[in-house]
Amino acid sequence: MKLEYPEIKKRAAKLKFRTKAFIDGDFAAAQSEETFTTENPATGKPLADIAACDTPDVDRAVRAARKAFDSGVWSRLKPGERKRVLLKWADLLETHALELALLDTLEAGKPIGDCATMDIPDTIHCIRWHAEATDKLYDHVSPTGPENLALIVREPVGVVGCVIPWNFPAQMAAWKLGPALATGNSVVLKPAELTSLSAIRMAELAAEAGLPAGVFNVVPGLGETAGQAIGRHMDVDMVAFTGSTEVGRYFLKYAAESNLKRIILECGGKSPQVVFEDALDLENVANNAVGAAFWNMGENCSCGSRLIVHTKIKDELVERVAKLAKTWKVGDPLDPRNRLGAMIEKPHLEKVLGYIAAGKAEGAKLVMGGRRILEKTGGCFVEVTMFDEVSSRMKIARDEIFGPVLSVIPFSTEDEALALANDTNYGLAASLYTQDVNRAHRAARAIRAGTVSVNCFSEGDITTPFGGFRQSGFFGRDKSIWAHQQYTELKTVWIQLA
Ligand code: NAD
């Protein structure tokens, strides 16, 4: 269904927000009765007062999750039965897709066009895909001698804490929930404090689909309180985290100082887009480069924020990128004609503007953008921004800006290009463009990143694992069957035969 701007605004105004935690199959205020306020970053106006969960609420949610897990009501259910419930949940998510898209647009400032056509459909597809896999995975029998039988089986880890970011609220929840629930775990999920609404609604719909009470709990709250309580909890068996590298480190510390829970981290990035001089069709390259750099306002872990270009084609590509980027309109995220919405919040907007100032101060050449715009709306809008003549030493080339700021870095040889691509602490994603099949293979293997796209910008699809090398992650891969594996323990059952 294609909706126009006035109708979308009307629907958004009519939305009802669920603002409480969802624990043991029901809504619950925080035990302290404290709340925190979320704002619409496109207007600066308050949206909702959300239950501010803290240690007692996390304790309650973990107790409910443990009880459900130990009872076997979900963890020992036939895989085909789990599949049935999860598929029903996916159907309900689909029925409420526009509502979920609007919730993410209002809280995160993301364009409704993206939420309605990418985030929420991908969320639903992710739940369906993992559900479908549930009763198609086999365990192993080991090749022992005839006097023994050894089974190598996978069992759910137990109670899984999921702590997620604000940039793809529903989708990041689904990337954790799909495989964690499909493999029989119980989950306590903490959404980012800036974007709690879609996760709470997803939990309500899961209960409606028949997910037993306690299997999926949502505890909205701040990172230092609710997030830390999950990280340090002695009865949480595993934490699946997506967020910044800085906060990811805390979870390793929490685990070390508590019960050595399994930790998987999906963290930040500073992804290169390497364009060799023989790249086919520079207009196509420019199109991909603009998408990689500016999609989701650059608030994207795989944001292709470093455009590493051969000097022979650099000026032409920069011109084409600038021309295309100008067509990506910035404005009210509820208007489907806008490709970019608002930055998530004022402090983040200021951080991004600070990086733009640093780029200028360090001598990079500002090609376009660079300013805050639409201030009268009260929203956090920034222009699509591009710097040329950036060196790999500059702050804008090293730090994850998490905004619509593209740095163009020139090179002359393949070795130099690959060295520049790898000159980062991160290693989440990369793109490369060339017509030479040998170079494509050589470069794809040489670049140290979890996903390398050739002649396109992509995060793969649900069938491919997604996660990072180096400080972009820690043992984690979302999506695909590899995601299933990380939510399971490997057990050997060794049998002496008579
Ligand atoms: P963040 O690290 O600030 O927060 C992530 C989550 O951690 C939130 O729920 C937050 O409340 C919680 N948290 C914050 N401080 C905490 C603490 N002291 N203890 C426990 N929990 C705490 O990240 P963000 O700003 O929400 O998201 C942006 C980051 O997420 C970027 O770095 C981006 O690259 C990364 N990200 C990575 C992927 C991926 O798949 N690799 C995907 C999306 C986003």
Boltz pocket constraint, residues with backbone or C-beta under 6 A from the ligand:
constraints:
  - pocket:
      binder: B
      contacts: [[A, 163], [A, 164], [A, 165], [A, 166], [A, 167], [A, 168], [A, 172], [A, 190], [A, 191], [A, 192], [A, 193], [A, 221], [A, 222], [A, 223], [A, 224], [A, 225], [A, 226], [A, 227], [A, 228], [A, 231], [A, 242], [A, 243], [A, 244], [A, 245], [A, 246], [A, 247], [A, 248], [A, 250], [A, 266], [A, 267], [A, 268], [A, 269], [A, 300], [A, 301], [A, 302], [A, 400], [A, 402], [A, 428], [A, 466], [A, 467], [A, 468], [A, 472], [A, 478]]
      max_distance: 6.0
